[in-house]
Amino acid sequence: MSKQDVDADVVIIGSGVMGGLIATQLAKAGKSVIIVEAGPRVSRQEIVERFRNSPFKMSLTNMKLQGVGSPYPDLPHIPSTYSSYLQQTGPVKYPTKYLRVVGGTTWHFGSALWRMIPNDFKLQSLYGRGRDWPFGYDELEPWYGVAEHELGVSGVDGQDESGQGGKAWPPRSTPFPMPGLPTSYLFQRLTELLGKGGYNPVLEPNGRATRPYGKRPVCAGNNNCNPVCPIAAKYDGSMHIDEAERLGAKLLDNSVVCQIEADDSGKITGIWYKKPNGSTYHLRANYFVLAAYGIESPKLLLMSTSAKYPNGIANSSDQVGRNLMGHTGISMNLMMNEDIWPGQGPTELLVYLNNRDGNFRKDFPSYKIKVRNTVPTADYAASLIAKGVLGSKLDEELRKQSARALNFAIDFETLPLPENRVVPSKTKKDAIGIPLPEIYYSVTDYWHAGKEERLKDFAKFAELLNGDVVKIDTNFQDRQHIMGTTIMGDDPKNSVVNRDCQTHDHPNLFIAGTSVMPSASCMNPTLTGAALSLRLADHLLKTMQSA
Ligand SMILES: Cc1cc2nc3c(=O)[nH]c(=O)nc-3n(C[C@H](O)[C@H](O)[C@H](O)COP(=O)(O)OP(=O)(O)OC[C@H]3O[C@@H](n4cnc5c(N)ncnc54)[C@H](O)[C@@H]3O)c2cc1C
């Protein structure tokens, strides 16, 4: 199409970290870009105030981490995932909490920004499980470096992130942009006690500033990463959207894309979006990038049916929406017999990775144990009051629990199973007539074998820490990491996008984010999604130059 026939060179659907990174790269290169975003703009001040003033809702897990009483909008055209928006149809619930606002879900993410390790890319050929990636760690390594720079990651250079306490791993060609955060008394004391059992501490690389970084101040340890960093020391996607707009990209907020259309040759010709009042608009572009995250992206593709594409867009393989992965986990609450003072610094920093990789992956999954550095005092108070503890006894117990109660969470790698999938509901719609997402999720014996193994770690932790186990929760905890639903591969018959994140069926449609990942590892996936998105932007620019 000529310039006159299109509204922009590139239309990007979704203004989260992936959409924002790509928009910034394209706008910097002088391309005209329109970002279409379902949700409204929000201001940090407004979110912080709403969080502070929100009425407490009982949650014995962790109010801040699980985000109960979310301060983010719940509007008719973007019903909140904290409501009953996600329709669960499988034996295991997948209650993920993504946000639909300008900047996306990273507004309330924990900001753990990990690289995967080389063997995570070869799960099938090494261990006979899951799928291999079409390329290895070496291909993504430079892009991990760019992503760490873009997202402003602080971390410990030279650390062995395989958890073996050995040489620096995985290999890096660039140092972390910022040094790691200092450790608190809690982390030092745990390191001392758990070290006696051979558990090597690993300090999490994360998107919190340890020196002024762009407009970001240094992390002041507000311990409020979820649901919002009050001072913007933690990265979130709105930062790249601001940058993209400064470079000339145009953002349409409160605009929910409801249809992607393609001509008979496979070329994507346009998209339709709806405003909150239900009115519908059309946009044309030469290239389209779908960056609506792991539930809404496949849902939109599957909703976009037509006579030529009865199974939806990009779905000749029937893989769109399938292979949904997460880091389905378990946790342990422990009461220490000494004051250990959680809550100082960020909500998480210290992890244990003694079995991140090895031949055991043939039999059970890779996993990570994280120490939750939070003090959910309101939860403690509600629980004590419910048991009739009042007055000075309540005060005494609250002081004790705040200083001694710990939570350890295990995240397991899961595998891409075709039956675990997202589809648009055939019966339920939101206020503007868009189908709600239906999610079928399950775990296999592989996960259960991992759970049995890791309960041994919990027992050992309790012993080494001389703590009393208060609760062990094995009820398939969701860890908020959506992967696999537009899976990458070389074979168009069993994958949705190719190694460049370009859909096999439509050369001018690309998909950005963690939904393209063929394996999950046990690590938070956003940095991998960001590295893939930056690589996608580079490929797209080269494609545009040669067209
Ligand atoms: C509580 C929580 C904690 C987390 N912590 C971590 C962590 O510590 N480390 C980590 O690596 N990951 C973490 N994650 C995951 C991380 O937030 C995601 O990987 C990341 O936000 C994905 O970015 P994205 O741009 O793909 O999607 P999003 O950030 O969700 O952005 C997608 C955007 O697309 C928009 N959109 C959706 N559908 C449409 C449509 N039809 N039309 C127009 N726009 C649309 C949405 O409104 C949204 O703004 C966490 C997630 C949660 C919920």
PDBQT file of the ligand as one rigid body, heavy atoms in Angstrom, charges set to zero:
ROOT
HETATM    1  C1  LIG A 601       1.302  -9.370  40.005  1.00  0.00    +0.000 C 
HETATM    2  C2  LIG A 601       2.268  -9.645  38.868  1.00  0.00    +0.000 A 
HETATM    3  C3  LIG A 601       3.626  -9.708  39.132  1.00  0.00    +0.000 A 
HETATM    4  C4  LIG A 601       4.526  -9.983  38.084  1.00  0.00    +0.000 A 
HETATM    5  N1  LIG A 601       5.855  -9.991  38.367  1.00  0.00    +0.000 NA
HETATM    6  C5  LIG A 601       6.738 -10.260  37.389  1.00  0.00    +0.000 A 
HETATM    7  C6  LIG A 601       8.134 -10.257  37.661  1.00  0.00    +0.000 A 
HETATM    8  O1  LIG A 601       8.584 -10.003  38.774  1.00  0.00    +0.000 OA
HETATM    9  N2  LIG A 601       8.979 -10.553  36.630  1.00  0.00    +0.000 N 
HETATM   10  C7  LIG A 601       8.528 -10.853  35.383  1.00  0.00    +0.000 A 
HETATM   11  O2  LIG A 601       9.351 -11.169  34.514  1.00  0.00    +0.000 OA
HETATM   12  N3  LIG A 601       7.204 -10.813  35.092  1.00  0.00    +0.000 NA
HETATM   13  C8  LIG A 601       6.305 -10.524  36.055  1.00  0.00    +0.000 A 
HETATM   14  N4  LIG A 601       4.971 -10.464  35.764  1.00  0.00    +0.000 N 
HETATM   15  C9  LIG A 601       4.556 -10.652  34.348  1.00  0.00    +0.000 C 
HETATM   16  C10 LIG A 601       4.722  -9.340  33.570  1.00  0.00    +0.000 C 
HETATM   17  O3  LIG A 601       3.934  -8.339  34.140  1.00  0.00    +0.000 OA
HETATM   18  C11 LIG A 601       4.352  -9.586  32.103  1.00  0.00    +0.000 C 
HETATM   19  O4  LIG A 601       5.257 -10.543  31.571  1.00  0.00    +0.000 OA
HETATM   20  C12 LIG A 601       4.436  -8.325  31.242  1.00  0.00    +0.000 C 
HETATM   21  O5  LIG A 601       3.658  -7.292  31.754  1.00  0.00    +0.000 OA
HETATM   22  C13 LIG A 601       3.963  -8.656  29.822  1.00  0.00    +0.000 C 
HETATM   23  O6  LIG A 601       4.078  -7.489  29.044  1.00  0.00    +0.000 OA
HETATM   24  P1  LIG A 601       3.182  -7.286  27.757  1.00  0.00    +0.000 P 
HETATM   25  O7  LIG A 601       3.526  -5.975  27.169  1.00  0.00    +0.000 OA
HETATM   26  O8  LIG A 601       3.271  -8.490  26.914  1.00  0.00    +0.000 OA
HETATM   27  O9  LIG A 601       1.685  -7.301  28.314  1.00  0.00    +0.000 OA
HETATM   28  P2  LIG A 601       0.945  -6.214  29.225  1.00  0.00    +0.000 P 
HETATM   29  O10 LIG A 601       1.891  -5.533  30.110  1.00  0.00    +0.000 OA
HETATM   30  O11 LIG A 601      -0.210  -6.913  29.842  1.00  0.00    +0.000 OA
HETATM   31  O12 LIG A 601       0.423  -5.165  28.150  1.00  0.00    +0.000 OA
HETATM   32  C14 LIG A 601      -0.525  -5.554  27.170  1.00  0.00    +0.000 C 
HETATM   33  C15 LIG A 601      -1.387  -4.351  26.847  1.00  0.00    +0.000 C 
HETATM   34  O13 LIG A 601      -2.256  -4.718  25.776  1.00  0.00    +0.000 OA
HETATM   35  C16 LIG A 601      -3.511  -4.122  25.988  1.00  0.00    +0.000 C 
HETATM   36  N5  LIG A 601      -4.535  -4.880  25.272  1.00  0.00    +0.000 N 
HETATM   37  C17 LIG A 601      -4.968  -6.126  25.537  1.00  0.00    +0.000 A 
HETATM   38  N6  LIG A 601      -5.939  -6.480  24.658  1.00  0.00    +0.000 NA
HETATM   39  C18 LIG A 601      -6.106  -5.421  23.829  1.00  0.00    +0.000 A 
HETATM   40  C19 LIG A 601      -6.978  -5.172  22.741  1.00  0.00    +0.000 A 
HETATM   41  N7  LIG A 601      -7.858  -6.076  22.329  1.00  0.00    +0.000 N 
HETATM   42  N8  LIG A 601      -6.912  -3.961  22.149  1.00  0.00    +0.000 NA
HETATM   43  C20 LIG A 601      -6.019  -3.017  22.552  1.00  0.00    +0.000 A 
HETATM   44  N9  LIG A 601      -5.164  -3.214  23.593  1.00  0.00    +0.000 NA
HETATM   45  C21 LIG A 601      -5.215  -4.404  24.206  1.00  0.00    +0.000 A 
HETATM   46  C22 LIG A 601      -3.698  -4.195  27.501  1.00  0.00    +0.000 C 
HETATM   47  O14 LIG A 601      -4.665  -3.247  27.920  1.00  0.00    +0.000 OA
HETATM   48  C23 LIG A 601      -2.295  -3.934  28.010  1.00  0.00    +0.000 C 
HETATM   49  O15 LIG A 601      -2.087  -2.564  28.307  1.00  0.00    +0.000 OA
HETATM   50  C24 LIG A 601       4.053 -10.199  36.767  1.00  0.00    +0.000 A 
HETATM   51  C25 LIG A 601       2.683 -10.121  36.508  1.00  0.00    +0.000 A 
HETATM   52  C26 LIG A 601       1.795  -9.852  37.553  1.00  0.00    +0.000 A 
HETATM   53  C27 LIG A 601       0.340  -9.800  37.250  1.00  0.00    +0.000 C 
ENDROOT
TORSDOF 0
